[in-house]
Structures are given as C-alpha cells and as structure tokens.
Amino acid sequence: MRLASAVRYLVLALFALAIVACGDRTRLDAAEVLPVDELYAEAKQSMQAGNYERAVKYYKRLVARFPFGRYTEQAELDMAFSQYKGNAPEEALSTVNRFIKQYPTQKHADYAYYLRGLINFNREIGLLERYIEQDTTRRDLQYARQSFQDFAELIERYPNSRYAPDARQRMVHLRNGLAQAELNIAGYYFRREAYIAAQGRAKNIIETYQETPQAAEALAIMAECYKRLGETQLAEDTRRVLELNFPDHAYLKGEWPNENSGWFDWLPFVGD
C-alpha cells in the first residue's frame, strides 16, 4: 500500500510539472504573435518579478522578431541585466558589449558601461574579500582590473552620469583590494627571504596604488628588502620617504612587522 501511494504521488507530481511546463511553453509560443509592446511588457514583468530566466527568453524573442526600434534597444539592455542577475555573467557581458557597439549614443548608454563594470565587479569581489584564505601568488585578478577599467571608462565618457558616484566608490574599493593583494604577495616573498621579488611587488604598489592605505607598508617592505640586500643607500632613501609621508609607522620605531602589518600574521614563517 505504501509503495502504491508513493507511486501515485510521484505520478501526480510529474503530471503537475508537465502542466506547468506546457503552460509556460504555450505562453512562449504565444509570444510569436504578440505585438512588440506587449511582448516587452511580458519580459519586463518577468524581470521585475525576479524570474530572470523567463525574462531572457522573452527578450530574446523580442530581439529576434523586432531587430530594430526603441523596444529592441531597451530589451537588449534589460536582457543584459536579467542575465547578470540570473548568474550568467559571460552572456551578460556579451549582450552589454553588443549593446554598446550597436547603440553608442543611446540615452541609457551610460548605464550600459556601468552595468559592464558591475558584472565584472561582482565576479571578482568575493575573491578580493577572501584573499587571506588563498595563496594570492596564484590568483588572477583580471576581473577586478577589468571592472576598474570599465568604471573608469564610464566616468571618462559620462562624468555627470547618475552612476558615476557609485562607480567612483567601487573603484576605490577595487584599487584598495588590488593593492592589498599585491601587498600579500610582497609579504609572501618577504617571509620566504625572496627579497628581490618582495621589493619588486612593493615597488609596484608605490607606482600603481600610491594613494592606497597599503602604500605605507609597501615602503617599509622596500626599505627592509634593500637593507637585507646590502643596498644601504636605497634603504636609507626609502626610509626617508616613509618617514616623510608616514612618520608614525611602526617600521621607523623598530616595531615591525607586527599584527597590524596587514600581511604578517596569516602566513607562516619558513620552517614553521
């Protein structure tokens, strides 16, 4: 009896799923005869309801049936957003790049550039926030760098865009994250007595991310690396730069590295 009840329940469940699938398929088939405004309304309603997969299907139908017009332009942009929210970043990037190429002067073009940066930002941000848990010498930060460039292009092209302030804030976050990742690598090499490599990474922070909080630590690493490499004059010059810009740094007091160094306590010493 229990087995029969279970089978009966399974059959009913499958039947219900088939009805839902059939109904959705019927509505999609009906989209072939809907006028463009109604088709767009269906797609947008799905997007606003969070049904991004369905929204993308309707937007694709609209673009295929009506390759030109204002609804098509907006559909392309909405489709990119739906793909982004639906966790399909590659498809979203492809769609938004196509939009930028086809409609460079469209009134919402600034949003397209912003969305492109946002897509790459959210692909990378989780990695940046977990850098302590990873070997950062093996991490590829291409998405963070690309997102930074995307937002920079938005601000260059549309400095007065409503999305520019948020883009600037995200650029600061990305820049600090990239500098921290570089600092972690410098610390990685320093702890393993690879002083030339550590100095090179620290120098890159000074040259590329000099306005970040990580610049002070980078100078300290550079000064100590030069000292241990026997480059006395370079060590003194770097120390003076550190003292001029960060007079209270622990390195100048002989209390470095310590738990505040930003890279010191997460990586074991060689031989530990």
C-alpha positions as CSV (number, residue, x, y, z in Angstrom):
1,M,0.0,0.0,0.0
2,R,2.8,2.4,0.9
3,L,4.5,1.7,-2.4
4,A,1.3,2.2,-4.4
5,S,0.7,5.6,-2.6
6,A,4.3,6.7,-3.3
7,V,3.9,5.8,-7.0
8,R,0.6,7.6,-7.2
9,Y,2.1,10.7,-5.6
10,L,5.1,10.6,-8.0
11,V,2.8,10.3,-11.0
12,L,0.7,13.3,-9.8
13,A,3.8,15.4,-9.2
14,L,5.2,14.6,-12.7
15,F,1.8,15.4,-14.2
16,A,1.7,18.8,-12.4
17,L,5.2,19.6,-13.6
18,A,4.2,18.7,-17.1
19,I,1.2,21.0,-17.0
20,V,3.3,23.9,-15.7
21,A,6.0,23.3,-18.4
22,C,3.3,23.0,-21.1
23,G,1.6,26.2,-19.9
24,D,4.9,28.1,-20.0
25,R,5.7,26.7,-23.4
26,T,2.3,27.8,-24.6
27,R,2.8,31.3,-23.4
28,L,6.2,31.4,-25.1
29,D,4.7,30.2,-28.3
30,A,2.0,32.9,-28.0
31,A,4.9,35.4,-27.8
32,E,5.3,34.8,-31.5
33,V,2.1,36.7,-32.3
34,L,2.2,39.3,-29.6
35,P,2.9,42.9,-30.7
36,V,6.2,44.4,-29.6
37,D,4.8,46.5,-26.8
38,E,3.0,43.5,-25.2
39,L,6.0,41.2,-25.7
40,Y,8.2,43.8,-24.0
41,A,5.7,44.2,-21.1
42,E,5.7,40.4,-20.6
43,A,9.5,40.3,-20.5
44,K,9.8,43.3,-18.1
45,Q,7.2,41.9,-15.8
46,S,9.2,38.6,-15.5
47,M,12.3,40.6,-14.9
48,Q,10.7,42.7,-12.2
49,A,9.3,39.6,-10.6
50,G,12.8,38.0,-10.4
51,N,12.1,35.4,-13.0
52,Y,15.2,36.2,-15.0
53,E,15.3,33.0,-17.0
54,R,11.9,33.6,-18.3
55,A,12.7,37.3,-18.9
56,V,15.7,36.4,-21.0
57,K,13.6,34.1,-23.1
58,Y,11.1,36.8,-23.9
59,Y,13.7,39.4,-24.5
60,K,15.4,37.1,-27.0
61,R,12.1,36.5,-28.8
62,L,11.6,40.3,-29.0
63,V,15.0,41.0,-30.4
64,A,14.7,38.1,-32.9
65,R,11.2,39.3,-34.1
66,F,11.8,43.0,-34.0
67,P,15.6,43.7,-34.6
68,F,15.1,47.5,-34.8
69,G,13.3,50.1,-32.7
70,R,13.2,51.6,-29.3
71,Y,11.8,48.5,-27.6
72,T,14.6,46.4,-29.1
73,E,17.2,48.8,-27.7
74,Q,15.8,48.7,-24.2
75,A,15.2,44.9,-24.5
76,E,18.9,44.4,-25.2
77,L,19.8,46.4,-22.1
78,D,17.2,44.7,-19.9
79,M,18.3,41.3,-21.2
80,A,21.9,42.0,-20.1
81,F,20.6,42.9,-16.6
82,S,18.5,39.8,-16.4
83,Q,21.4,37.6,-17.4
84,Y,23.6,39.4,-14.8
85,K,21.0,38.8,-12.1
86,G,20.5,35.3,-13.3
87,N,24.1,34.4,-12.7
88,A,25.1,34.3,-16.3
89,P,28.0,36.8,-16.4
90,E,29.5,35.7,-19.7
91,E,26.2,36.0,-21.5
92,A,25.5,39.3,-19.8
93,L,28.9,40.7,-20.9
94,S,28.3,39.6,-24.4
95,T,24.9,41.3,-24.5
96,V,26.0,44.5,-22.9
97,N,29.1,44.7,-25.2
98,R,26.8,44.2,-28.2
99,F,24.5,47.0,-26.9
100,I,27.4,49.4,-26.5
101,K,28.7,48.6,-30.0
102,Q,25.2,48.9,-31.7
103,Y,23.8,51.9,-29.7
104,P,26.8,54.1,-28.6
105,T,24.6,57.2,-28.4
106,Q,21.5,55.6,-26.9
107,K,20.2,57.7,-23.9
108,H,21.0,54.8,-21.5
109,A,24.4,54.1,-22.8
110,D,26.0,55.3,-19.5
111,Y,24.1,52.6,-17.7
112,A,25.5,50.0,-20.2
113,Y,29.0,51.0,-19.2
114,Y,28.1,50.9,-15.5
115,L,26.5,47.5,-15.9
116,R,29.5,46.1,-17.6
117,G,31.7,47.3,-14.7
118,L,29.2,45.9,-12.2
119,I,29.2,42.5,-13.9
120,N,33.0,42.2,-13.6
121,F,32.9,43.8,-10.1
122,N,30.7,41.1,-8.7
123,R,32.6,38.3,-10.4
124,E,35.8,39.4,-8.5
125,I,34.6,40.9,-5.3
126,G,34.2,37.6,-3.5
127,L,37.8,36.7,-4.3
128,L,39.1,40.0,-3.1
129,E,37.3,39.7,0.2
130,R,38.7,36.2,0.7
131,Y,42.3,37.0,-0.2
132,I,43.5,36.0,3.3
133,E,42.3,32.4,2.8
134,Q,44.1,32.0,-0.5
135,D,47.6,31.8,-2.0
136,T,47.4,35.2,-3.7
137,T,50.5,34.4,-5.8
138,R,48.2,32.1,-7.8
139,R,45.2,34.3,-8.1
140,D,44.2,36.0,-11.3
141,L,42.7,39.4,-10.6
142,Q,41.7,40.0,-14.2
143,Y,38.0,40.7,-13.3
144,A,39.0,43.3,-10.7
145,R,41.3,45.1,-13.1
146,Q,38.7,44.9,-15.9
147,S,36.0,46.2,-13.6
148,F,38.2,49.1,-12.6
149,Q,38.8,50.0,-16.3
150,D,35.1,49.7,-17.0
151,F,34.1,52.1,-14.3
152,A,37.0,54.4,-15.3
153,E,35.6,54.5,-18.9
154,L,32.1,55.3,-17.6
155,I,33.5,58.3,-15.6
156,E,35.6,59.5,-18.6
157,R,32.7,59.3,-21.0
158,Y,29.9,60.3,-18.7
159,P,31.4,62.3,-15.8
160,N,27.9,63.6,-14.8
161,S,26.1,60.3,-15.1
162,R,23.9,59.3,-12.2
163,Y,26.0,56.2,-11.9
164,A,29.4,58.0,-11.7
165,P,29.4,58.5,-7.9
166,D,28.8,54.8,-7.2
167,A,31.4,53.9,-9.9
168,R,34.0,56.0,-8.1
169,Q,33.3,54.4,-4.8
170,R,33.6,50.9,-6.3
171,M,36.9,52.0,-8.0
172,V,38.3,53.0,-4.6
173,H,37.3,49.6,-3.2
174,L,38.8,47.8,-6.2
175,R,42.0,49.8,-6.0
176,N,42.5,49.0,-2.3
177,G,41.7,45.4,-2.9
178,L,44.3,45.1,-5.7
179,A,46.9,46.9,-3.6
180,Q,46.2,44.5,-0.7
181,A,46.5,41.5,-3.0
182,E,49.9,42.9,-4.2
183,L,50.9,43.6,-0.6
184,N,50.1,40.0,0.4
185,I,52.3,38.7,-2.4
186,A,55.2,41.1,-1.3
187,G,54.8,39.7,2.2
188,Y,54.7,36.2,0.9
189,Y,58.1,36.7,-0.7
190,F,59.5,38.6,2.2
191,R,58.7,35.9,4.7
192,R,60.5,33.4,2.4
193,E,63.5,35.7,2.1
194,A,63.0,36.3,-1.6
195,Y,63.8,40.0,-1.1
196,I,64.2,41.0,-4.8
197,A,60.8,39.6,-5.6
198,A,59.3,41.2,-2.5
199,Q,60.9,44.6,-3.3
200,G,59.5,44.4,-6.8
201,R,56.0,43.8,-5.6
202,A,56.2,46.5,-3.0
203,K,57.5,49.0,-5.6
204,N,54.6,48.2,-7.9
205,I,52.2,49.3,-5.1
206,I,54.0,52.6,-4.8
207,E,54.0,53.2,-8.6
208,T,50.4,51.9,-9.2
209,Y,48.5,52.3,-6.0
210,Q,50.3,55.1,-4.2
211,E,47.1,56.6,-2.8
212,T,46.0,53.4,-1.0
213,P,46.5,52.6,2.7
214,Q,48.8,49.8,1.6
215,A,51.5,52.3,0.4
216,A,53.0,52.7,3.9
217,E,53.5,49.0,4.3
218,A,54.9,48.8,0.8
219,L,57.6,51.4,1.7
220,A,58.5,49.5,4.8
221,I,58.9,46.3,2.9
222,M,61.0,48.1,0.2
223,A,63.3,49.7,2.9
224,E,63.9,46.4,4.7
225,C,64.4,44.4,1.5
226,Y,67.1,47.0,0.3
227,K,68.7,46.7,3.8
228,R,68.9,42.9,3.6
229,L,70.2,43.0,0.1
230,G,73.0,45.3,1.1
231,E,71.6,48.3,-0.8
232,T,72.3,50.8,2.0
233,Q,71.7,54.0,0.2
234,L,68.4,52.8,-1.4
235,A,67.3,51.5,2.0
236,E,68.0,54.9,3.6
237,D,66.3,56.8,0.8
238,T,63.2,54.6,1.1
239,R,63.2,55.0,4.8
240,R,63.2,58.8,4.5
241,V,60.3,58.7,2.1
242,L,58.4,56.6,4.6
243,E,59.3,59.0,7.4
244,L,58.2,62.0,5.4
245,N,54.8,60.5,4.5
246,F,54.1,58.2,7.4
247,P,56.1,59.5,10.4
248,D,54.3,57.2,12.9
249,H,54.9,53.9,11.1
250,A,56.0,51.0,13.2
251,Y,59.0,50.3,11.0
252,L,60.5,53.6,12.0
253,K,60.2,52.6,15.6
254,G,61.7,49.2,15.2
255,E,58.4,47.5,15.9
256,W,57.8,46.0,12.5
257,P,56.4,43.7,11.3
258,N,53.6,43.2,13.7
259,E,49.9,42.2,13.8
260,N,49.0,45.5,12.2
261,S,51.2,45.0,9.2
262,G,48.3,43.7,7.0
263,W,50.1,40.6,5.8
264,F,52.2,39.4,8.7
265,D,50.0,37.0,10.7
266,W,48.3,35.0,8.1
267,L,51.4,33.4,6.5
268,P,53.7,31.0,8.4
269,F,57.5,31.5,8.6
270,V,59.7,29.3,6.5
271,G,60.4,26.2,8.6
272,D,57.4,26.7,10.9
